[in-house]
Amino acid sequence: MRFAHIDGDHLTLLNVYHAFKQSGEDKNWCYENFVNHRSLKQADDVRTQLSRIMDRFNLKRTSTDFTSKDYYINIRKALVQGFFMQVAHCERTGHYLTIKDNQVVQLHPSTCLDHKPEWVLYNEFVLTTKNYIRTVTDCKPEWLLKIAPQYYDMNNFPQCEAKRQLEMMQARMDSKQYQQGF
């Protein structure tokens, strides 16, 4: 919990990785902080591999400066780019429903979130005696509509509270664009 980020598990994992790198990849630091050295080394290897691939294809690497207020926001938007299909909405009843297939799920007990965001993206759907979503991060409905408009096409969306919320957000976004056009 020392590395917990208010917006969720992905950013918490990023905080752990940054602290690991600042420790000089020290095994003792990992032991003292209850994190797995081998897993962090593997994450670092994957990062290095991706960097090499980008270099080989002359792809520009861009990052938001760590001191920028948009640093974590931009990372969350990037997560939406990859996981836009793995989103759940918190209903008025307090439980989450996955988007499109309306599966009732709960946040996994291992999450660092100490609140229930209205919208979350997740990495894993875990089936035990209950349906859980694991590795979750808070996201915004307007990001979903902007980043994946084909997937969030309301004509192909099941009736649910999430659809009504997305329709209202789309109307607000359309209204702002309309007003800016004048």
N, C-alpha and C positions, 0 to 999 in steps of 0.2 A: 504493500500500500504506500510505501515511501515514494514510489514513482508514479502514483495514480494521477491521471489527468481527468479533469471534470467532464470532458466530452467523451470519454470512453476508453475501451480496452486497446484499440489500435494505437492510440496516442500514448497510452501507458507503456505499451511495448516499445514504442519509439524512444520514450524517455529512458527505459532500461538500456536500450542499445547505445544511446548517447553516453549514458553514465559508464557503461562498459568500456566504450572507446576512450573516455576521459581517464579511466583507471589504468589505461595501458594494456587492456585485455587481460588483466590480472586474475589468475585462478582463485587466489585468496579473496579478492574482492567479490567474486561470484559466490564463493562459499559463505562469506559473511552476509551477503545480501540475498541468500536463498534463491539464486538463479543458476541455471545450467550453463556452464562454460562452453560445453560442446555445442549446444544449440545456438548460443550467441556467435561462436566461431563460424558455424554453418551459415547463419544469417549474414555474417560479414563476407563469407566466401561468395554467397549468392549476389550480394551487392557488387562485389568486385567483378564477378562474371558479367553482370548486366552492364556495368560501366565499360568493360572491354568490348562488348557487343555494340554498344552505342558508339564507341570510338571507331570500331571497324567500319560501321556504316555512316560515319561522319554525322551522327545525330547530335544535335546541340543539347547539352545538359543544362537545365535551368532550375534554379531553386529560389524560393523566397528567402530573404535574409531572416535568420533566426530571431533577430530583434524586432521584426515587423509584426504588427498586430494581425496580419493576414497569414502568418506562417502556418498555424494549425488549421485555420479555415481552408487554406489551399490544399493541405494534405487531406482534409475531410472531403473536399470536392473531388480530389483525385481518387479517393476510395469509392465515391459514388460512381465515377467513370467505370470502375471495374466490377462493382457489386450492386449495380442498380436493380438487378433482379432479386437480390437477397435483402429485402426491406420488410420491416414490420411496422405496423401502426398501433399505438396504444388507444384502445377504445374507451368510451366513457365508463364502461364497466370495470376498467382497470387492467384488463388482460390485453395482450398483444394478438393481432391477427397478421399473418404473413400476407403480403400483397399478391394479388391475383388468385392464389389458391385458398385464401381464407382459413389457414390452419391456425388454431388457437395455440399460442406458445407463451412461454415465460422466459424471462432473462435467466440465464444460467447463474447459479449461486456464486460462481467464481468471478463474475463481473466486478469491475472496480466502480461501476456507476452507483452512486448513492441516491439517485433520483430516477424517475421513470420519464425519459424524454418521449415526446409525442411520436417521433419518427426515429427509427434506428436501422442501420444496416448491420448485417451480421456475416460471419464467415461460415459457421457451421450450424446445422440443424441436428440436434442430438435427441435421439429417442431413448428414453428410459421409461419409468412409470409415468412420466410426464413428457411433454414436448418442450424442449429447451432450445433457445438460440444462444450460441456462444461466440465470444469475441465480437462484441457489439460496440458501435459508436453512434452517437447522436448525429442526425443529418437533417437537412431542411427540405420541405416539400418543393420549394421553388427550384432547388438544385436538381431534384428528380425530373421536374418538368422541362428544365432547360437542357440538361445533360442527356436525357433519354426520352425525347418527345414521342418517338414511335412506340416505345414500350408503354409509356404512360398516356397513350391515346385513350381518352375517356369512352370512345365508342366501343372499345374492346375490353372494358373494365367491368368486373362483377359489381353488383350493387352492394355497397357497404359504407360504413362511416368514412373510411379512407377516401373513397371515391368522391363523396360530398366535400370533404376537406380539400382535395386536389382541385375539384371544379371551382370552389371558391377562390383558391389561390390562383388558378389560371385566369379567372375573371379579374382579379386584382392586378395581375401582371399585364393582362391585355389592356386594362383601363389606364395603367401607367404609361404603356407604350403609346396608346391613343393620345393621352394628354401631352406626352413629350413631342408628338408629331405636329402639334399646333404651335 
